[in-house]
């Protein structure tokens, strides 16, 4: 059907270019139909890297190499929070408060995003 349409269209027309593009990638375009597992599009992957693309210009102007290192560290913390289902702002606020209040170094593992729980949030919900 695509081949029939391509024969009738001028090769330089926009429609012919679009059909040729689709025909060349037909296997990839229909792969998701074979097993039913694959997604029809890559929106999930695109959304996961969106913050990188949006922030790229901002990261160019960190002020110094040390500023870039600090920015990379905080972005790593935020990413780790997101991967562990933790709200980054609540996590960072709570951890900074605990460290400033002389949290013992022997218990720092409790402050890691994968171990952290928002005690304040749990207390508010119980009240």
C-alpha positions as CSV (number, residue, x, y, z in Angstrom):
1,X,0.0,0.0,0.0
2,X,2.8,2.4,0.9
3,X,4.7,1.3,-2.3
4,X,1.6,2.0,-4.4
5,X,1.3,5.5,-3.0
6,X,5.0,6.1,-3.5
7,X,4.7,5.2,-7.2
8,X,1.9,7.7,-7.7
9,X,3.6,10.6,-5.8
10,X,6.4,12.8,-6.9
11,X,9.5,11.6,-5.0
12,X,10.2,15.2,-3.9
13,X,6.8,15.8,-2.3
14,X,6.5,16.0,1.4
15,X,4.0,13.1,1.5
16,X,6.4,10.9,-0.5
17,X,9.3,11.8,1.9
18,X,7.1,11.0,4.9
19,X,6.0,7.6,3.4
20,X,9.6,6.7,2.5
21,X,10.7,7.6,6.0
22,X,8.1,5.3,7.5
23,X,8.7,2.5,5.1
24,X,12.4,2.4,5.9
25,X,11.6,2.2,9.6
26,X,8.6,-0.1,9.3
27,X,10.1,-2.9,11.5
28,X,10.9,-0.5,14.3
29,X,7.5,1.3,14.0
30,X,5.6,-2.0,14.3
31,X,7.9,-3.8,16.7
32,X,5.7,-3.0,19.7
33,X,2.8,-5.0,18.1
34,X,4.8,-8.3,18.2
35,X,5.1,-9.0,21.9
36,X,2.8,-6.4,23.4
37,X,5.5,-5.4,25.9
38,X,7.3,-2.6,24.2
39,X,5.8,0.9,24.3
40,X,4.5,2.5,21.1
41,X,6.7,5.5,21.7
42,X,9.7,6.5,23.8
43,X,7.9,9.2,25.9
44,X,9.0,7.6,29.1
45,X,12.6,7.8,28.2
46,X,12.2,11.3,26.8
47,X,10.6,12.6,30.0
48,X,13.3,11.0,32.1
49,X,16.1,12.9,30.4
50,X,14.1,16.2,29.9
51,X,15.6,17.8,33.0
52,X,19.1,17.2,31.5
53,X,18.2,18.9,28.3
54,X,16.4,21.8,30.0
55,X,19.2,22.3,32.5
56,X,22.1,22.1,30.0
57,X,22.4,25.8,29.5
58,X,22.2,26.5,33.2
59,X,25.0,24.0,33.9
60,X,27.3,26.0,31.6
61,X,27.3,28.9,34.0
62,X,28.0,27.4,37.3
63,X,30.6,30.1,38.0
64,X,33.6,27.9,38.5
65,X,34.8,24.3,38.5
66,X,34.0,24.1,42.2
67,X,30.5,25.4,41.5
68,X,30.0,22.8,38.8
69,X,31.2,20.1,41.2
70,X,28.6,21.3,43.8
71,X,25.9,21.4,41.2
72,X,26.7,17.9,40.0
73,X,26.5,16.7,43.6
74,X,23.1,18.3,44.3
75,X,21.7,17.0,41.0
76,X,22.9,13.5,42.0
77,X,21.1,13.8,45.3
78,X,17.9,15.0,43.6
79,X,18.1,12.1,41.1
80,X,18.7,9.6,43.8
81,X,15.7,10.9,45.8
82,X,13.5,10.6,42.7
83,X,14.6,7.0,42.0
84,X,13.7,6.1,45.6
85,X,10.3,7.8,45.6
86,X,11.4,10.6,48.0
87,X,10.4,14.2,47.5
88,X,13.8,16.0,47.1
89,X,13.0,19.3,48.8
90,X,11.6,17.6,51.9
91,X,14.6,15.2,52.0
92,X,17.3,17.9,51.6
93,X,15.6,20.2,54.1
94,X,15.2,17.4,56.7
95,X,18.8,16.1,56.2
96,X,20.3,19.6,56.5
97,X,18.4,20.3,59.7
98,X,19.5,16.9,61.2
99,X,23.1,17.5,60.3
100,X,23.0,21.0,61.7
101,X,21.5,19.6,64.9
102,X,24.6,17.4,65.4
103,X,23.3,14.2,63.9
104,X,25.8,11.4,64.9
105,X,28.1,10.4,62.1
106,X,27.6,6.7,63.1
107,X,24.0,7.1,62.0
108,X,24.5,8.8,58.6
109,X,23.4,5.7,56.8
110,X,19.8,6.4,58.1
111,X,19.9,9.7,56.1
112,X,20.5,8.1,52.7
113,X,17.6,8.6,50.4
114,X,16.9,4.8,50.2
115,X,16.7,4.7,54.1
116,X,15.1,8.1,54.8
117,X,11.6,8.6,56.0
118,X,9.9,11.9,56.4
119,X,9.3,11.7,60.2
120,X,7.6,15.1,60.2
121,X,5.2,14.1,57.6
122,X,4.3,10.9,59.5
123,X,3.8,12.8,62.7
124,X,1.5,15.4,61.0
125,X,-0.6,12.6,59.5
126,X,-1.0,10.8,62.8
127,X,-2.2,13.9,64.6
